[in-house]
Amino acid sequence: MQAKWDLEHVYFYLVSFIALILIIIGAVTLVQAGIAYITPAYDNYSPFDQPAPYMELGEWEREFGPELIEEEKARYADINRNNYHRSLLRDTVRGLVFIIVALPVYLYHWRKIPKLEEDE
């Protein structure tokens, strides 16, 4: 069986190829999100950990006490953890959407190619 290279065949092969690439991208995204879920690496950004802390930080500590600074550090840690989990969820949904959208497109076009051969 020799592949025909008319416009219709090229279209079906090209759409199948693009859909397959999207499925692979979705699968890779899901695997990366799974690995990131198993081995979390939080960003841990905090203005308190900067090399040159803000000048006002000492004034805040004197005025409001060190408890406020510790509460703010904990608040920043919670924000970073929540942002990390939100990012994981977004990546998981993105990977699933790639697969859910591209898989039917791929299956339809790939199954249509042998039927094109039979019709001719």
CYANA upper distance limits for C-alpha pairs under 8 A (distance plus 0.5 A):
  4 LYS  CA      9 HIS  CA      6.95
  5 TRP  CA      9 HIS  CA      6.28
  5 TRP  CA     10 VAL  CA      6.33
  6 ASP  CA     10 VAL  CA      6.74
  7 LEU  CA     11 TYR  CA      6.58
  8 GLU  CA     12 PHE  CA      6.91
  9 HIS  CA     13 TYR  CA      6.67
  9 HIS  CA    113 ILE  CA      7.54
  9 HIS  CA    116 LEU  CA      8.23
 10 VAL  CA     14 LEU  CA      6.40
 11 TYR  CA     15 VAL  CA      6.59
 12 PHE  CA     16 SER  CA      6.54
 12 PHE  CA    109 HIS  CA      6.11
 12 PHE  CA    110 TRP  CA      7.57
 12 PHE  CA    112 LYS  CA      8.17
 12 PHE  CA    113 ILE  CA      7.16
 13 TYR  CA     17 PHE  CA      6.56
 13 TYR  CA    109 HIS  CA      8.10
 13 TYR  CA    110 TRP  CA      7.82
 13 TYR  CA    113 ILE  CA      8.21
 14 LEU  CA     18 ILE  CA      6.70
 15 VAL  CA     19 ALA  CA      6.55
 15 VAL  CA    105 VAL  CA      8.41
 15 VAL  CA    106 TYR  CA      7.73
 15 VAL  CA    109 HIS  CA      7.47
 16 SER  CA     20 LEU  CA      6.55
 16 SER  CA    105 VAL  CA      7.85
 16 SER  CA    106 TYR  CA      5.40
 16 SER  CA    107 LEU  CA      8.27
 16 SER  CA    109 HIS  CA      6.29
 16 SER  CA    110 TRP  CA      6.36
 17 PHE  CA     21 ILE  CA      6.77
 17 PHE  CA    106 TYR  CA      8.27
 18 ILE  CA     22 LEU  CA      6.83
 19 ALA  CA     23 ILE  CA      6.75
 19 ALA  CA    102 ALA  CA      5.52
 19 ALA  CA    103 LEU  CA      7.40
 19 ALA  CA    105 VAL  CA      6.96
 19 ALA  CA    106 TYR  CA      5.68
 20 LEU  CA     24 ILE  CA      6.77
 20 LEU  CA    102 ALA  CA      7.69
 20 LEU  CA    103 LEU  CA      8.07
 20 LEU  CA    106 TYR  CA      6.82
 21 ILE  CA     25 ILE  CA      6.70
 22 LEU  CA     26 GLY  CA      6.62
 22 LEU  CA     98 PHE  CA      6.52
 22 LEU  CA     99 ILE  CA      7.50
 22 LEU  CA    102 ALA  CA      6.65
 23 ILE  CA     27 ALA  CA      6.67
 23 ILE  CA     98 PHE  CA      6.58
 23 ILE  CA     99 ILE  CA      5.36
 23 ILE  CA    102 ALA  CA      6.44
 23 ILE  CA    103 LEU  CA      7.03
 24 ILE  CA     28 VAL  CA      6.62
 25 ILE  CA     29 THR  CA      6.59
 25 ILE  CA     95 GLY  CA      7.78
 25 ILE  CA     98 PHE  CA      7.82
 26 GLY  CA     30 LEU  CA      6.72
 26 GLY  CA     94 ARG  CA      7.64
 26 GLY  CA     95 GLY  CA      4.45
 26 GLY  CA     96 LEU  CA      6.77
 26 GLY  CA     97 VAL  CA      7.92
 26 GLY  CA     98 PHE  CA      5.41
 26 GLY  CA     99 ILE  CA      5.92
 27 ALA  CA     31 VAL  CA      6.72
 27 ALA  CA     95 GLY  CA      6.75
 27 ALA  CA     96 LEU  CA      8.37
 27 ALA  CA     99 ILE  CA      7.67
 28 VAL  CA     32 GLN  CA      6.61
 28 VAL  CA     95 GLY  CA      8.10
 29 THR  CA     33 ALA  CA      6.64
 29 THR  CA     91 ASP  CA      7.06
 29 THR  CA     92 THR  CA      7.49
 29 THR  CA     94 ARG  CA      8.02
 29 THR  CA     95 GLY  CA      5.60
 30 LEU  CA     34 GLY  CA      6.60
 30 LEU  CA     91 ASP  CA      7.61
 30 LEU  CA     92 THR  CA      5.98
 30 LEU  CA     95 GLY  CA      5.71
 30 LEU  CA     96 LEU  CA      7.70
 31 VAL  CA     35 ILE  CA      6.67
 32 GLN  CA     36 ALA  CA      6.58
 33 ALA  CA     37 TYR  CA      6.55
 33 ALA  CA     88 LEU  CA      6.27
 33 ALA  CA     91 ASP  CA      6.63
 33 ALA  CA     92 THR  CA      6.45
 34 GLY  CA     38 ILE  CA      6.78
 35 ILE  CA     39 THR  CA      6.54
 36 ALA  CA     40 PRO  CA      5.82
 36 ALA  CA     41 ALA  CA      7.85
 36 ALA  CA     88 LEU  CA      7.86
 37 TYR  CA     88 LEU  CA      7.55
 42 TYR  CA     80 ASN  CA      7.07
 42 TYR  CA     81 ARG  CA      6.73
 42 TYR  CA     84 TYR  CA      6.84
 43 ASP  CA     80 ASN  CA      6.75
 43 ASP  CA     81 ARG  CA      8.46
 43 ASP  CA     84 TYR  CA      8.09
 44 ASN  CA     76 TYR  CA      8.29
 44 ASN  CA     77 ALA  CA      6.76
 44 ASN  CA     80 ASN  CA      6.51
 45 TYR  CA     49 ASP  CA      8.17
 45 TYR  CA     76 TYR  CA      7.96
 45 TYR  CA     77 ALA  CA      8.34
 45 TYR  CA     80 ASN  CA      7.55
 46 SER  CA     50 GLN  CA      7.74
 46 SER  CA     73 LYS  CA      7.56
 46 SER  CA     76 TYR  CA      6.64
 46 SER  CA     77 ALA  CA      8.17
 47 PRO  CA     53 PRO  CA      7.62
 47 PRO  CA     54 TYR  CA      8.33
 48 PHE  CA     53 PRO  CA      6.61
 48 PHE  CA     54 TYR  CA      8.31
 48 PHE  CA     73 LYS  CA      7.67
 49 ASP  CA     53 PRO  CA      7.54
 53 PRO  CA     57 LEU  CA      7.48
 54 TYR  CA     58 GLY  CA      8.45
 55 MET  CA     59 GLU  CA      7.98
 56 GLU  CA     60 TRP  CA      6.60
 57 LEU  CA     61 GLU  CA      6.64
 58 GLY  CA     62 ARG  CA      6.67
 59 GLU  CA     63 GLU  CA      6.55
 60 TRP  CA     64 PHE  CA      6.20
 60 TRP  CA     65 GLY  CA      7.76
 61 GLU  CA     65 GLY  CA      5.20
 61 GLU  CA     66 PRO  CA      5.74
 61 GLU  CA     68 LEU  CA      7.75
 61 GLU  CA     69 ILE  CA      7.14
 62 ARG  CA     66 PRO  CA      8.12
 64 PHE  CA     68 LEU  CA      6.80
 65 GLY  CA     69 ILE  CA      7.91
 66 PRO  CA     70 GLU  CA      6.87
 67 GLU  CA     71 GLU  CA      6.61
 68 LEU  CA     72 GLU  CA      6.63
 69 ILE  CA     73 LYS  CA      6.69
 70 GLU  CA     74 ALA  CA      6.70
 71 GLU  CA     75 ARG  CA      6.58
 72 GLU  CA     76 TYR  CA      6.62
 73 LYS  CA     77 ALA  CA      6.73
 74 ALA  CA     78 ASP  CA      6.73
 75 ARG  CA     79 ILE  CA      6.68
 76 TYR  CA     80 ASN  CA      6.63
 77 ALA  CA     81 ARG  CA      6.67
 78 ASP  CA     82 ASN  CA      6.57
 79 ILE  CA     83 ASN  CA      6.57
 80 ASN  CA     84 TYR  CA      6.61
 81 ARG  CA     85 HIS  CA      6.84
 82 ASN  CA     86 ARG  CA      6.57
 83 ASN  CA     87 SER  CA      6.56
 84 TYR  CA     88 LEU  CA      6.79
 85 HIS  CA     89 LEU  CA      6.71
 86 ARG  CA     90 ARG  CA      6.66
 87 SER  CA     91 ASP  CA      6.66
 88 LEU  CA     92 THR  CA      6.63
 89 LEU  CA     93 VAL  CA      6.67
 90 ARG  CA     94 ARG  CA      6.56
 91 ASP  CA     95 GLY  CA      6.68
 92 THR  CA     96 LEU  CA      6.75
 93 VAL  CA     97 VAL  CA      6.54
 94 ARG  CA     98 PHE  CA      6.75
 95 GLY  CA     99 ILE  CA      6.92
 96 LEU  CA    100 ILE  CA      6.44
 97 VAL  CA    101 VAL  CA      6.39
 98 PHE  CA    102 ALA  CA      6.40
 99 ILE  CA    103 LEU  CA      6.09
100 ILE  CA    104 PRO  CA      7.77
101 VAL  CA    105 VAL  CA      7.53
102 ALA  CA    106 TYR  CA      6.51
103 LEU  CA    107 LEU  CA      6.60
104 PRO  CA    108 TYR  CA      6.45
105 VAL  CA    109 HIS  CA      6.70
106 TYR  CA    110 TRP  CA      6.37
107 LEU  CA    111 ARG  CA      6.43
108 TYR  CA    112 LYS  CA      6.67
109 HIS  CA    113 ILE  CA      7.11
110 TRP  CA    114 PRO  CA      8.45
111 ARG  CA    115 LYS  CA      7.79
112 LYS  CA    116 LEU  CA      6.88
113 ILE  CA    117 GLU  CA      7.22
114 PRO  CA    118 GLU  CA      6.95
115 LYS  CA    119 ASP  CA      6.70
116 LEU  CA    120 GLU  CA      7.14
